[in-house]
Amino acid sequence: MKGIFDFTVDTLGQCKNPSPIKLSTVEGDFVANYVKDNEFIRYNVDVYAGEKDATEKQLSNLIEKAGPRELIYFNPAHVNAGIVTCGGLCPGINDVIRALVRCLYNRYGVKRVRGIRFGFKGLLPEEGFSPIDLTPDIVDDIHKVGGSFLGTSRGGGDRVTEIVDALESLNMNMFFVIGGDGTQRGALEIAEEIEKRKLKIAVIGIPKTLITTLSLSSALLALTPRYNKQLKLFPQPTWKRIPISTALDLSSSWDENRALSQQQPPLQAMRQTSVSYQRSPSILKENRAF
């Protein structure tokens, strides 16, 4: 996928607070370094002899490198962070929640982290959902179960004014939004409303998807049904790594995959299998079981 994109990351202002994460500023001292604001990675890594990359002159081919900075905007003692999960379920949501809480709490010293329940609707007054406090102890084991620890729902992201009102009333100044393309569009509109009001609230979008709704990704995770004769369960989830180039063929190959899976030995109870899906649905290669 080629094209010109705007990879600019907006800031709330000048960063003046030293990061509580102690890293190095010296190259080659065998200690991890802070990431500088002028560090980038290339979006399009292809290079052609004799051809100049006009997009790079506009920095439209460069993506700002992620990682801890030496100076940060917020004083961690003043941070009031919120986490929300929206849209459909997919594997790893609870891992993300757990990692966010543990990093904020243990590495940055943020002691006020709350979870918004049941998606954006958890910020709408008529729904009556109160945020819940999140600590490392509370989220310690949530990665062992599926679904979303916070609950999720679809819709509500278009009610931007009410959502920003809720963030203000909760005194949140850091908002992590976990969701797919529709959720991230909602997060963008929320950030734009925050900017209009000149509020100092950081909105961080964390993308998730089971289908090809997010660009800038070479692979994705998807679910297909698998019949288990031994357990008499249908469908039994089987995780498959699917190249985006073939993902559009998945729906048409659904019945063929199911018929093929019935010919394979039944899964043991509580066993999950990761398999590679190749372009022909007649080829399913099991590469890892755990």
HUMO-V202092 format. One record per backbone hydrogen bond with DSSP energy under -1.0 kcal/mol. CO is the residue of the C=O (numbers start at 1). NH is the residue of the N-H. Records with the same first field share a line. If there is no record, write none. Layout:
CO=NH, NH
This chain:
17=72
24=34
32=24
36=39
39=65
41=63
48=51
52=54
55=60
56=59
59=62
61=43
63=41
68=35
70=19
72=17
75=78
76=79
80=173, 174
81=114
82=176
83=116
84=178
90=93
92=96
93=97
94=98
95=99
96=100
97=101
98=102
99=103
100=104
101=105
102=106
103=107, 108
104=110
112=81
113=134
114=83
115=132
119=122
120=123
121=124
124=127
132=115
135=139
141=144
142=145
150=118
153=87
156=159
158=160
159=163
160=164
161=165
162=166
163=167
164=168
165=169
166=170
167=172
168=171
173=202
174=82
175=204
176=84
177=206
178=86
179=208
180=184
181=185
182=186
183=187
184=188
185=189
186=190
187=191
188=192
189=193
190=194
191=195
192=196
193=197
194=199
195=198
199=201
202=175
204=177
206=179
211=213
218=244
220=242
222=240
226=236
228=232, 233
233=228
239=275
240=222
241=277
242=220
243=246
246=249
247=250
249=253
253=257
254=258
255=259
256=260
257=261
258=262
260=263
261=264
268=271
272=290
273=239
274=287, 288
275=241
276=285
280=283
283=278
285=276
288=274
